[in-house]
Amino acid sequence: MSHGSSPAAWTAVLVSLAGFLVGGIGLIPEPNWVVFSIGVVLAVGALPLGKVMSLAGFGSDRVKGH
């Protein structure tokens, strides 16, 4: 059974976490909307990045019957 332990999954998670970190830092101490927007783009862009990497062969194989 695969739980998504693949380079594609890990990259998507790390980019998403980086996006949340950058976005959070952009809100301290007063909102810097440019830095916050960069964080949002990173966090949202992690999903297509993971999908593209998975289609390129860096994802895990699905188990039959699941």
CHARMM-style PDB file with segment names, atoms N, HN, CA, C and O in Angstrom:
ATOM      1  N   MET     1       0.850  -1.179   0.000  1.00  0.00      PROA
ATOM      2  CA  MET     1       0.000   0.000   0.000  1.00  0.00      PROA
ATOM      3  C   MET     1       0.892   1.237   0.000  1.00  0.00      PROA
ATOM      4  O   MET     1       1.868   1.313   0.746  1.00  0.00      PROA
ATOM      5  N   SER     2       0.551   2.186  -0.830  1.00  0.00      PROA
ATOM      6  HN  SER     2      -0.243   2.125  -1.436  1.00  0.00      PROA
ATOM      7  CA  SER     2       1.335   3.410  -0.949  1.00  0.00      PROA
ATOM      8  C   SER     2       0.690   4.529  -0.144  1.00  0.00      PROA
ATOM      9  O   SER     2      -0.517   4.754  -0.220  1.00  0.00      PROA
ATOM     10  N   HSD     3       1.511   5.220   0.621  1.00  0.00      PROA
ATOM     11  HN  HSD     3       2.493   5.037   0.682  1.00  0.00      PROA
ATOM     12  CA  HSD     3       1.019   6.357   1.401  1.00  0.00      PROA
ATOM     13  C   HSD     3       1.568   7.667   0.855  1.00  0.00      PROA
ATOM     14  O   HSD     3       1.604   8.673   1.565  1.00  0.00      PROA
ATOM     15  N   GLY     4       1.991   7.658  -0.396  1.00  0.00      PROA
ATOM     16  HN  GLY     4       1.961   6.841  -0.972  1.00  0.00      PROA
ATOM     17  CA  GLY     4       2.467   8.889  -1.011  1.00  0.00      PROA
ATOM     18  C   GLY     4       3.901   9.234  -0.695  1.00  0.00      PROA
ATOM     19  O   GLY     4       4.314  10.380  -0.875  1.00  0.00      PROA
ATOM     20  N   SER     5       4.672   8.266  -0.227  1.00  0.00      PROA
ATOM     21  HN  SER     5       4.336   7.335  -0.082  1.00  0.00      PROA
ATOM     22  CA  SER     5       6.083   8.532   0.058  1.00  0.00      PROA
ATOM     23  C   SER     5       6.867   8.490  -1.244  1.00  0.00      PROA
ATOM     24  O   SER     5       7.484   7.480  -1.581  1.00  0.00      PROA
ATOM     25  N   SER     6       6.835   9.585  -1.960  1.00  0.00      PROA
ATOM     26  HN  SER     6       6.334  10.406  -1.686  1.00  0.00      PROA
ATOM     27  CA  SER     6       7.520   9.679  -3.240  1.00  0.00      PROA
ATOM     28  C   SER     6       8.149  11.063  -3.343  1.00  0.00      PROA
ATOM     29  O   SER     6       7.760  11.978  -2.617  1.00  0.00      PROA
ATOM     30  N   PRO     7       9.108  11.219  -4.231  1.00  0.00      PROA
ATOM     31  CA  PRO     7       9.696  12.549  -4.421  1.00  0.00      PROA
ATOM     32  C   PRO     7       8.655  13.601  -4.801  1.00  0.00      PROA
ATOM     33  O   PRO     7       8.757  14.752  -4.377  1.00  0.00      PROA
ATOM     34  N   ALA     8       7.661  13.219  -5.591  1.00  0.00      PROA
ATOM     35  HN  ALA     8       7.578  12.284  -5.935  1.00  0.00      PROA
ATOM     36  CA  ALA     8       6.628  14.178  -5.990  1.00  0.00      PROA
ATOM     37  C   ALA     8       5.821  14.647  -4.782  1.00  0.00      PROA
ATOM     38  O   ALA     8       5.550  15.839  -4.636  1.00  0.00      PROA
ATOM     39  N   ALA     9       5.439  13.708  -3.921  1.00  0.00      PROA
ATOM     40  HN  ALA     9       5.660  12.740  -4.040  1.00  0.00      PROA
ATOM     41  CA  ALA     9       4.640  14.063  -2.742  1.00  0.00      PROA
ATOM     42  C   ALA     9       5.449  14.911  -1.774  1.00  0.00      PROA
ATOM     43  O   ALA     9       4.957  15.917  -1.261  1.00  0.00      PROA
ATOM     44  N   TRP    10       6.691  14.508  -1.524  1.00  0.00      PROA
ATOM     45  HN  TRP    10       7.091  13.691  -1.940  1.00  0.00      PROA
ATOM     46  CA  TRP    10       7.511  15.267  -0.588  1.00  0.00      PROA
ATOM     47  C   TRP    10       7.798  16.670  -1.101  1.00  0.00      PROA
ATOM     48  O   TRP    10       7.788  17.629  -0.329  1.00  0.00      PROA
ATOM     49  N   THR    11       8.052  16.794  -2.395  1.00  0.00      PROA
ATOM     50  HN  THR    11       8.059  16.015  -3.022  1.00  0.00      PROA
ATOM     51  CA  THR    11       8.311  18.122  -2.962  1.00  0.00      PROA
ATOM     52  C   THR    11       7.079  19.005  -2.842  1.00  0.00      PROA
ATOM     53  O   THR    11       7.188  20.174  -2.474  1.00  0.00      PROA
ATOM     54  N   ALA    12       5.905  18.456  -3.149  1.00  0.00      PROA
ATOM     55  HN  ALA    12       5.816  17.506  -3.448  1.00  0.00      PROA
ATOM     56  CA  ALA    12       4.677  19.240  -3.039  1.00  0.00      PROA
ATOM     57  C   ALA    12       4.429  19.690  -1.604  1.00  0.00      PROA
ATOM     58  O   ALA    12       4.032  20.832  -1.371  1.00  0.00      PROA
ATOM     59  N   VAL    13       4.658  18.808  -0.652  1.00  0.00      PROA
ATOM     60  HN  VAL    13       4.980  17.880  -0.841  1.00  0.00      PROA
ATOM     61  CA  VAL    13       4.449  19.158   0.755  1.00  0.00      PROA
ATOM     62  C   VAL    13       5.433  20.232   1.203  1.00  0.00      PROA
ATOM     63  O   VAL    13       5.044  21.190   1.871  1.00  0.00      PROA
ATOM     64  N   LEU    14       6.707  20.079   0.838  1.00  0.00      PROA
ATOM     65  HN  LEU    14       7.023  19.300   0.295  1.00  0.00      PROA
ATOM     66  CA  LEU    14       7.710  21.059   1.258  1.00  0.00      PROA
ATOM     67  C   LEU    14       7.480  22.428   0.618  1.00  0.00      PROA
ATOM     68  O   LEU    14       7.670  23.453   1.273  1.00  0.00      PROA
ATOM     69  N   VAL    15       7.076  22.459  -0.649  1.00  0.00      PROA
ATOM     70  HN  VAL    15       6.922  21.627  -1.181  1.00  0.00      PROA
ATOM     71  CA  VAL    15       6.791  23.743  -1.301  1.00  0.00      PROA
ATOM     72  C   VAL    15       5.560  24.386  -0.666  1.00  0.00      PROA
ATOM     73  O   VAL    15       5.522  25.600  -0.467  1.00  0.00      PROA
ATOM     74  N   SER    16       4.563  23.574  -0.351  1.00  0.00      PROA
ATOM     75  HN  SER    16       4.594  22.588  -0.513  1.00  0.00      PROA
ATOM     76  CA  SER    16       3.369  24.105   0.308  1.00  0.00      PROA
ATOM     77  C   SER    16       3.701  24.669   1.688  1.00  0.00      PROA
ATOM     78  O   SER    16       3.230  25.747   2.051  1.00  0.00      PROA
ATOM     79  N   LEU    17       4.509  23.944   2.451  1.00  0.00      PROA
ATOM     80  HN  LEU    17       4.892  23.069   2.156  1.00  0.00      PROA
ATOM     81  CA  LEU    17       4.919  24.450   3.762  1.00  0.00      PROA
ATOM     82  C   LEU    17       5.737  25.729   3.648  1.00  0.00      PROA
ATOM     83  O   LEU    17       5.582  26.645   4.455  1.00  0.00      PROA
ATOM     84  N   ALA    18       6.605  25.789   2.648  1.00  0.00      PROA
ATOM     85  HN  ALA    18       6.731  25.044   1.993  1.00  0.00      PROA
ATOM     86  CA  ALA    18       7.381  27.015   2.420  1.00  0.00      PROA
ATOM     87  C   ALA    18       6.453  28.175   2.089  1.00  0.00      PROA
ATOM     88  O   ALA    18       6.679  29.301   2.532  1.00  0.00      PROA
ATOM     89  N   GLY    19       5.412  27.903   1.312  1.00  0.00      PROA
ATOM     90  HN  GLY    19       5.229  26.988   0.952  1.00  0.00      PROA
ATOM     91  CA  GLY    19       4.447  28.944   0.981  1.00  0.00      PROA
ATOM     92  C   GLY    19       3.723  29.472   2.206  1.00  0.00      PROA
ATOM     93  O   GLY    19       3.544  30.681   2.357  1.00  0.00      PROA
ATOM     94  N   PHE    20       3.304  28.562   3.083  1.00  0.00      PROA
ATOM     95  HN  PHE    20       3.449  27.580   2.961  1.00  0.00      PROA
ATOM     96  CA  PHE    20       2.640  28.998   4.316  1.00  0.00      PROA
ATOM     97  C   PHE    20       3.595  29.776   5.207  1.00  0.00      PROA
ATOM     98  O   PHE    20       3.196  30.749   5.847  1.00  0.00      PROA
ATOM     99  N   LEU    21       4.846  29.356   5.252  1.00  0.00      PROA
ATOM    100  HN  LEU    21       5.170  28.565   4.733  1.00  0.00      PROA
ATOM    101  CA  LEU    21       5.840  30.064   6.053  1.00  0.00      PROA
ATOM    102  C   LEU    21       6.075  31.472   5.510  1.00  0.00      PROA
ATOM    103  O   LEU    21       6.080  32.440   6.271  1.00  0.00      PROA
ATOM    104  N   VAL    22       6.268  31.585   4.205  1.00  0.00      PROA
ATOM    105  HN  VAL    22       6.263  30.799   3.587  1.00  0.00      PROA
ATOM    106  CA  VAL    22       6.491  32.905   3.591  1.00  0.00      PROA
ATOM    107  C   VAL    22       5.261  33.785   3.769  1.00  0.00      PROA
ATOM    108  O   VAL    22       5.380  34.966   4.095  1.00  0.00      PROA
ATOM    109  N   GLY    23       4.077  33.210   3.556  1.00  0.00      PROA
ATOM    110  HN  GLY    23       3.980  32.251   3.291  1.00  0.00      PROA
ATOM    111  CA  GLY    23       2.849  33.979   3.739  1.00  0.00      PROA
ATOM    112  C   GLY    23       2.665  34.450   5.165  1.00  0.00      PROA
ATOM    113  O   GLY    23       2.232  35.579   5.397  1.00  0.00      PROA
ATOM    114  N   GLY    24       2.991  33.594   6.127  1.00  0.00      PROA
ATOM    115  HN  GLY    24       3.343  32.677   5.938  1.00  0.00      PROA
ATOM    116  CA  GLY    24       2.885  33.978   7.529  1.00  0.00      PROA
ATOM    117  C   GLY    24       3.873  35.068   7.903  1.00  0.00      PROA
ATOM    118  O   GLY    24       3.537  36.003   8.629  1.00  0.00      PROA
ATOM    119  N   ILE    25       5.095  34.940   7.401  1.00  0.00      PROA
ATOM    120  HN  ILE    25       5.368  34.180   6.811  1.00  0.00      PROA
ATOM    121  CA  ILE    25       6.105  35.970   7.666  1.00  0.00      PROA
ATOM    122  C   ILE    25       5.682  37.298   7.044  1.00  0.00      PROA
ATOM    123  O   ILE    25       5.963  38.365   7.591  1.00  0.00      PROA
ATOM    124  N   GLY    26       5.007  37.227   5.899  1.00  0.00      PROA
ATOM    125  HN  GLY    26       4.779  36.360   5.454  1.00  0.00      PROA
ATOM    126  CA  GLY    26       4.536  38.451   5.243  1.00  0.00      PROA
ATOM    127  C   GLY    26       3.476  39.193   6.036  1.00  0.00      PROA
ATOM    128  O   GLY    26       3.216  40.366   5.768  1.00  0.00      PROA
ATOM    129  N   LEU    27       2.866  38.541   6.996  1.00  0.00      PROA
ATOM    130  HN  LEU    27       3.077  37.588   7.213  1.00  0.00      PROA
ATOM    131  CA  LEU    27       1.824  39.187   7.809  1.00  0.00      PROA
ATOM    132  C   LEU    27       2.353  39.739   9.132  1.00  0.00      PROA
ATOM    133  O   LEU    27       1.600  40.343   9.896  1.00  0.00      PROA
ATOM    134  N   ILE    28       3.645  39.536   9.409  1.00  0.00      PROA
ATOM    135  HN  ILE    28       4.257  39.046   8.788  1.00  0.00      PROA
ATOM    136  CA  ILE    28       4.232  39.984  10.678  1.00  0.00      PROA
ATOM    137  C   ILE    28       5.185  41.129  10.394  1.00  0.00      PROA
ATOM    138  O   ILE    28       5.897  41.024   9.395  1.00  0.00      PROA
ATOM    139  N   PRO    29       5.279  42.180  11.134  1.00  0.00      PROA
ATOM    140  CA  PRO    29       4.409  42.696  12.171  1.00  0.00      PROA
ATOM    141  C   PRO    29       3.223  43.464  11.582  1.00  0.00      PROA
ATOM    142  O   PRO    29       2.178  43.585  12.223  1.00  0.00      PROA
ATOM    143  N   GLU    30       3.386  43.977  10.368  1.00  0.00      PROA
ATOM    144  HN  GLU    30       4.234  43.879   9.848  1.00  0.00      PROA
ATOM    145  CA  GLU    30       2.219  44.543   9.682  1.00  0.00      PROA
ATOM    146  C   GLU    30       2.206  43.941   8.283  1.00  0.00      PROA
ATOM    147  O   GLU    30       3.265  43.622   7.743  1.00  0.00      PROA
ATOM    148  N   PRO    31       1.041  43.781   7.693  1.00  0.00      PROA
ATOM    149  CA  PRO    31       0.941  43.040   6.436  1.00  0.00      PROA
ATOM    150  C   PRO    31       1.791  43.628   5.297  1.00  0.00      PROA
ATOM    151  O   PRO    31       1.682  44.808   4.962  1.00  0.00      PROA
ATOM    152  N   ASN    32       2.615  42.791   4.730  1.00  0.00      PROA
ATOM    153  HN  ASN    32       2.703  41.833   5.002  1.00  0.00      PROA
ATOM    154  CA  ASN    32       3.335  43.095   3.501  1.00  0.00      PROA
ATOM    155  C   ASN    32       2.688  42.218   2.435  1.00  0.00      PROA
ATOM    156  O   ASN    32       2.999  41.031   2.330  1.00  0.00      PROA
ATOM    157  N   TRP    33       1.795  42.797   1.650  1.00  0.00      PROA
ATOM    158  HN  TRP    33       1.542  43.761   1.735  1.00  0.00      PROA
ATOM    159  CA  TRP    33       0.948  42.026   0.751  1.00  0.00      PROA
ATOM    160  C   TRP    33       1.712  41.374  -0.390  1.00  0.00      PROA
ATOM    161  O   TRP    33       1.265  40.360  -0.926  1.00  0.00      PROA
ATOM    162  N   VAL    34       2.848  41.930  -0.772  1.00  0.00      PROA
ATOM    163  HN  VAL    34       3.211  42.754  -0.337  1.00  0.00      PROA
ATOM    164  CA  VAL    34       3.649  41.316  -1.834  1.00  0.00      PROA
ATOM    165  C   VAL    34       4.234  39.992  -1.344  1.00  0.00      PROA
ATOM    166  O   VAL    34       4.151  38.981  -2.040  1.00  0.00      PROA
ATOM    167  N   VAL    35       4.821  39.996  -0.151  1.00  0.00      PROA
ATOM    168  HN  VAL    35       4.888  40.818   0.415  1.00  0.00      PROA
ATOM    169  CA  VAL    35       5.397  38.770   0.417  1.00  0.00      PROA
ATOM    170  C   VAL    35       4.288  37.757   0.700  1.00  0.00      PROA
ATOM    171  O   VAL    35       4.463  36.563   0.455  1.00  0.00      PROA
ATOM    172  N   PHE    36       3.167  38.217   1.205  1.00  0.00      PROA
ATOM    173  HN  PHE    36       3.024  39.187   1.403  1.00  0.00      PROA
ATOM    174  CA  PHE    36       2.035  37.324   1.451  1.00  0.00      PROA
ATOM    175  C   PHE    36       1.554  36.684   0.156  1.00  0.00      PROA
ATOM    176  O   PHE    36       1.263  35.489   0.123  1.00  0.00      PROA
ATOM    177  N   SER    37       1.471  37.478  -0.915  1.00  0.00      PROA
ATOM    178  HN  SER    37       1.707  38.449  -0.888  1.00  0.00      PROA
ATOM    179  CA  SER    37       1.022  36.957  -2.213  1.00  0.00      PROA
ATOM    180  C   SER    37       1.997  35.918  -2.759  1.00  0.00      PROA
ATOM    181  O   SER    37       1.574  34.929  -3.357  1.00  0.00      PROA
ATOM    182  N   ILE    38       3.288  36.131  -2.563  1.00  0.00      PROA
ATOM    183  HN  ILE    38       3.632  36.935  -2.078  1.00  0.00      PROA
ATOM    184  CA  ILE    38       4.285  35.141  -2.983  1.00  0.00      PROA
ATOM    185  C   ILE    38       4.062  33.833  -2.232  1.00  0.00      PROA
ATOM    186  O   ILE    38       4.160  32.754  -2.818  1.00  0.00      PROA
ATOM    187  N   GLY    39       3.764  33.923  -0.948  1.00  0.00      PROA
ATOM    188  HN  GLY    39       3.685  34.799  -0.472  1.00  0.00      PROA
ATOM    189  CA  GLY    39       3.472  32.731  -0.161  1.00  0.00      PROA
ATOM    190  C   GLY    39       2.236  32.005  -0.647  1.00  0.00      PROA
ATOM    191  O   GLY    39       2.212  30.775  -0.696  1.00  0.00      PROA
ATOM    192  N   VAL    40       1.203  32.761  -1.009  1.00  0.00      PROA
ATOM    193  HN  VAL    40       1.222  33.760  -0.969  1.00  0.00      PROA
ATOM    194  CA  VAL    40      -0.026  32.146  -1.516  1.00  0.00      PROA
ATOM    195  C   VAL    40       0.252  31.432  -2.838  1.00  0.00      PROA
ATOM    196  O   VAL    40      -0.230  30.321  -3.056  1.00  0.00      PROA
ATOM    197  N   VAL    41       1.023  32.063  -3.713  1.00  0.00      PROA
ATOM    198  HN  VAL    41       1.415  32.965  -3.535  1.00  0.00      PROA
ATOM    199  CA  VAL    41       1.348  31.446  -5.001  1.00  0.00      PROA
ATOM    200  C   VAL    41       2.137  30.152  -4.784  1.00  0.00      PROA
ATOM    201  O   VAL    41       1.889  29.155  -5.463  1.00  0.00      PROA
ATOM    202  N   LEU    42       3.077  30.163  -3.850  1.00  0.00      PROA
ATOM    203  HN  LEU    42       3.279  30.972  -3.299  1.00  0.00      PROA
ATOM    204  CA  LEU    42       3.839  28.950  -3.555  1.00  0.00      PROA
ATOM    205  C   LEU    42       2.935  27.846  -3.010  1.00  0.00      PROA
ATOM    206  O   LEU    42       3.018  26.697  -3.445  1.00  0.00      PROA
ATOM    207  N   ALA    43       2.082  28.196  -2.069  1.00  0.00      PROA
ATOM    208  HN  ALA    43       2.014  29.129  -1.716  1.00  0.00      PROA
ATOM    209  CA  ALA    43       1.219  27.191  -1.438  1.00  0.00      PROA
ATOM    210  C   ALA    43       0.240  26.596  -2.455  1.00  0.00      PROA
ATOM    211  O   ALA    43       0.032  25.382  -2.472  1.00  0.00      PROA
ATOM    212  N   VAL    44      -0.351  27.422  -3.286  1.00  0.00      PROA
ATOM    213  HN  VAL    44      -0.183  28.408  -3.272  1.00  0.00      PROA
ATOM    214  CA  VAL    44      -1.318  26.931  -4.269  1.00  0.00      PROA
ATOM    215  C   VAL    44      -0.597  26.218  -5.419  1.00  0.00      PROA
ATOM    216  O   VAL    44      -1.116  25.251  -5.977  1.00  0.00      PROA
ATOM    217  N   GLY    45       0.588  26.693  -5.767  1.00  0.00      PROA
ATOM    218  HN  GLY    45       1.010  27.479  -5.315  1.00  0.00      PROA
ATOM    219  CA  GLY    45       1.338  26.096  -6.868  1.00  0.00      PROA
ATOM    220  C   GLY    45       1.932  24.745  -6.545  1.00  0.00      PROA
ATOM    221  O   GLY    45       2.412  24.056  -7.445  1.00  0.00      PROA
ATOM    222  N   ALA    46       1.914  24.346  -5.290  1.00  0.00      PROA
ATOM    223  HN  ALA    46       1.524  24.906  -4.558  1.00  0.00      PROA
ATOM    224  CA  ALA    46       2.464  23.050  -4.900  1.00  0.00      PROA
ATOM    225  C   ALA    46       1.645  21.898  -5.462  1.00  0.00      PROA
ATOM    226  O   ALA    46       2.204  20.849  -5.781  1.00  0.00      PROA
ATOM    227  N   LEU    47       0.342  22.068  -5.589  1.00  0.00      PROA
ATOM    228  HN  LEU    47      -0.112  22.920  -5.330  1.00  0.00      PROA
ATOM    229  CA  LEU    47      -0.511  20.994  -6.098  1.00  0.00      PROA
ATOM    230  C   LEU    47      -0.192  20.656  -7.557  1.00  0.00      PROA
ATOM    231  O   LEU    47       0.063  19.491  -7.861  1.00  0.00      PROA
ATOM    232  N   PRO    48      -0.196  21.632  -8.465  1.00  0.00      PROA
ATOM    233  CA  PRO    48       0.167  21.268  -9.845  1.00  0.00      PROA
ATOM    234  C   PRO    48       1.617  20.783  -9.962  1.00  0.00      PROA
ATOM    235  O   PRO    48       1.914  19.940 -10.808  1.00  0.00      PROA
ATOM    236  N   LEU    49       2.510  21.297  -9.135  1.00  0.00      PROA
ATOM    237  HN  LEU    49       2.268  21.982  -8.448  1.00  0.00      PROA
ATOM    238  CA  LEU    49       3.898  20.846  -9.162  1.00  0.00      PROA
ATOM    239  C   LEU    49       3.981  19.361  -8.813  1.00  0.00      PROA
ATOM    240  O   LEU    49       4.665  18.602  -9.499  1.00  0.00      PROA
ATOM    241  N   GLY    50       3.298  18.947  -7.767  1.00  0.00      PROA
ATOM    242  HN  GLY    50       2.741  19.564  -7.210  1.00  0.00      PROA
ATOM    243  CA  GLY    50       3.276  17.538  -7.387  1.00  0.00      PROA
ATOM    244  C   GLY    50       2.662  16.662  -8.455  1.00  0.00      PROA
ATOM    245  O   GLY    50       3.145  15.559  -8.709  1.00  0.00      PROA
ATOM    246  N   LYS    51       1.599  17.142  -9.086  1.00  0.00      PROA
ATOM    247  HN  LYS    51       1.206  18.039  -8.879  1.00  0.00      PROA
ATOM    248  CA  LYS    51       0.937  16.381 -10.150  1.00  0.00      PROA
ATOM    249  C   LYS    51       1.847  16.223 -11.362  1.00  0.00      PROA
ATOM    250  O   LYS    51       1.938  15.137 -11.935  1.00  0.00      PROA
ATOM    251  N   VAL    52       2.518  17.298 -11.752  1.00  0.00      PROA
ATOM    252  HN  VAL    52       2.443  18.180 -11.287  1.00  0.00      PROA
ATOM    253  CA  VAL    52       3.429  17.240 -12.898  1.00  0.00      PROA
ATOM    254  C   VAL    52       4.596  16.295 -12.603  1.00  0.00      PROA
ATOM    255  O   VAL    52       4.990  15.502 -13.458  1.00  0.00      PROA
ATOM    256  N   MET    53       5.141  16.384 -11.396  1.00  0.00      PROA
ATOM    257  HN  MET    53       4.821  17.028 -10.702  1.00  0.00      PROA
ATOM    258  CA  MET    53       6.239  15.478 -11.034  1.00  0.00      PROA
ATOM    259  C   MET    53       5.769  14.028 -11.005  1.00  0.00      PROA
ATOM    260  O   MET    53       6.512  13.125 -11.391  1.00  0.00      PROA
ATOM    261  N   SER    54       4.542  13.804 -10.552  1.00  0.00      PROA
ATOM    262  HN  SER    54       3.939  14.537 -10.239  1.00  0.00      PROA
ATOM    263  CA  SER    54       4.000  12.450 -10.532  1.00  0.00      PROA
ATOM    264  C   SER    54       3.836  11.913 -11.953  1.00  0.00      PROA
ATOM    265  O   SER    54       4.164  10.757 -12.224  1.00  0.00      PROA
ATOM    266  N   LEU    55       3.335  12.740 -12.846  1.00  0.00      PROA
ATOM    267  HN  LEU    55       3.069  13.679 -12.626  1.00  0.00      PROA
ATOM    268  CA  LEU    55       3.182  12.322 -14.241  1.00  0.00      PROA
ATOM    269  C   LEU    55       4.528  12.114 -14.928  1.00  0.00      PROA
ATOM    270  O   LEU    55       4.625  11.355 -15.892  1.00  0.00      PROA
ATOM    271  N   ALA    56       5.565  12.789 -14.434  1.00  0.00      PROA
ATOM    272  HN  ALA    56       5.486  13.406 -13.652  1.00  0.00      PROA
ATOM    273  CA  ALA    56       6.905  12.641 -15.003  1.00  0.00      PROA
ATOM    274  C   ALA    56       7.622  11.403 -14.477  1.00  0.00      PROA
ATOM    275  O   ALA    56       8.758  11.134 -14.867  1.00  0.00      PROA
ATOM    276  N   GLY    57       6.973  10.651 -13.598  1.00  0.00      PROA
ATOM    277  HN  GLY    57       6.050  10.869 -13.281  1.00  0.00      PROA
ATOM    278  CA  GLY    57       7.557   9.413 -13.114  1.00  0.00      PROA
ATOM    279  C   GLY    57       8.155   9.480 -11.730  1.00  0.00      PROA
ATOM    280  O   GLY    57       8.797   8.525 -11.295  1.00  0.00      PROA
ATOM    281  N   PHE    58       7.966  10.576 -11.027  1.00  0.00      PROA
ATOM    282  HN  PHE    58       7.444  11.352 -11.381  1.00  0.00      PROA
ATOM    283  CA  PHE    58       8.514  10.713  -9.681  1.00  0.00      PROA
ATOM    284  C   PHE    58       7.490  10.388  -8.602  1.00  0.00      PROA
ATOM    285  O   PHE    58       7.775  10.555  -7.416  1.00  0.00      PROA
ATOM    286  N   GLY    59       6.312   9.929  -8.989  1.00  0.00      PROA
ATOM    287  HN  GLY    59       6.081   9.794  -9.953  1.00  0.00      PROA
ATOM    288  CA  GLY    59       5.276   9.566  -8.025  1.00  0.00      PROA
ATOM    289  C   GLY    59       5.371   8.101  -7.662  1.00  0.00      PROA
ATOM    290  O   GLY    59       6.214   7.377  -8.191  1.00  0.00      PROA
ATOM    291  N   SER    60       4.512   7.665  -6.764  1.00  0.00      PROA
ATOM    292  HN  SER    60       3.827   8.253  -6.335  1.00  0.00      PROA
ATOM    293  CA  SER    60       4.491   6.255  -6.376  1.00  0.00      PROA
ATOM    294  C   SER    60       3.427   5.532  -7.195  1.00  0.00      PROA
ATOM    295  O   SER    60       2.445   6.137  -7.626  1.00  0.00      PROA
ATOM    296  N   ASP    61       3.629   4.243  -7.403  1.00  0.00      PROA
ATOM    297  HN  ASP    61       4.427   3.751  -7.053  1.00  0.00      PROA
ATOM    298  CA  ASP    61       2.671   3.440  -8.152  1.00  0.00      PROA
ATOM    299  C   ASP    61       1.469   3.139  -7.276  1.00  0.00      PROA
ATOM    300  O   ASP    61       1.594   2.959  -6.065  1.00  0.00      PROA
ATOM    301  N   ARG    62       0.300   3.088  -7.908  1.00  0.00      PROA
ATOM    302  HN  ARG    62       0.199   3.234  -8.892  1.00  0.00      PROA
ATOM    303  CA  ARG    62      -0.924   2.755  -7.172  1.00  0.00      PROA
ATOM    304  C   ARG    62      -1.020   1.246  -7.022  1.00  0.00      PROA
ATOM    305  O   ARG    62      -0.605   0.490  -7.900  1.00  0.00      PROA
ATOM    306  N   VAL    63      -1.574   0.825  -5.895  1.00  0.00      PROA
ATOM    307  HN  VAL    63      -1.911   1.439  -5.182  1.00  0.00      PROA
ATOM    308  CA  VAL    63      -1.770  -0.582  -5.637  1.00  0.00      PROA
ATOM    309  C   VAL    63      -3.132  -0.981  -6.193  1.00  0.00      PROA
ATOM    310  O   VAL    63      -4.117  -0.273  -5.985  1.00  0.00      PROA
ATOM    311  N   LYS    64      -3.194  -2.084  -6.882  1.00  0.00      PROA
ATOM    312  HN  LYS    64      -2.393  -2.659  -7.051  1.00  0.00      PROA
ATOM    313  CA  LYS    64      -4.458  -2.554  -7.463  1.00  0.00      PROA
ATOM    314  C   LYS    64      -5.483  -2.851  -6.365  1.00  0.00      PROA
ATOM    315  O   LYS    64      -5.150  -3.435  -5.333  1.00  0.00      PROA
ATOM    316  N   GLY    65      -6.715  -2.448  -6.600  1.00  0.00      PROA
ATOM    317  HN  GLY    65      -6.985  -1.974  -7.438  1.00  0.00      PROA
ATOM    318  CA  GLY    65      -7.786  -2.720  -5.655  1.00  0.00      PROA
ATOM    319  C   GLY    65      -8.001  -1.651  -4.603  1.00  0.00      PROA
ATOM    320  O   GLY    65      -8.848  -1.814  -3.725  1.00  0.00      PROA
ATOM    321  N   HSD    66      -7.237  -0.538  -4.676  1.00  0.00      PROA
ATOM    322  HN  HSD    66      -6.550  -0.406  -5.390  1.00  0.00      PROA
ATOM    323  CA  HSD    66      -7.392   0.533  -3.688  1.00  0.00      PROA
ATOM    324  C   HSD    66      -7.839   1.773  -4.373  1.00  0.00      PROA
ATOM    325  OT1 HSD    66      -8.031   2.802  -3.724  1.00  0.00      PROA
TER     326      HSD     66
END
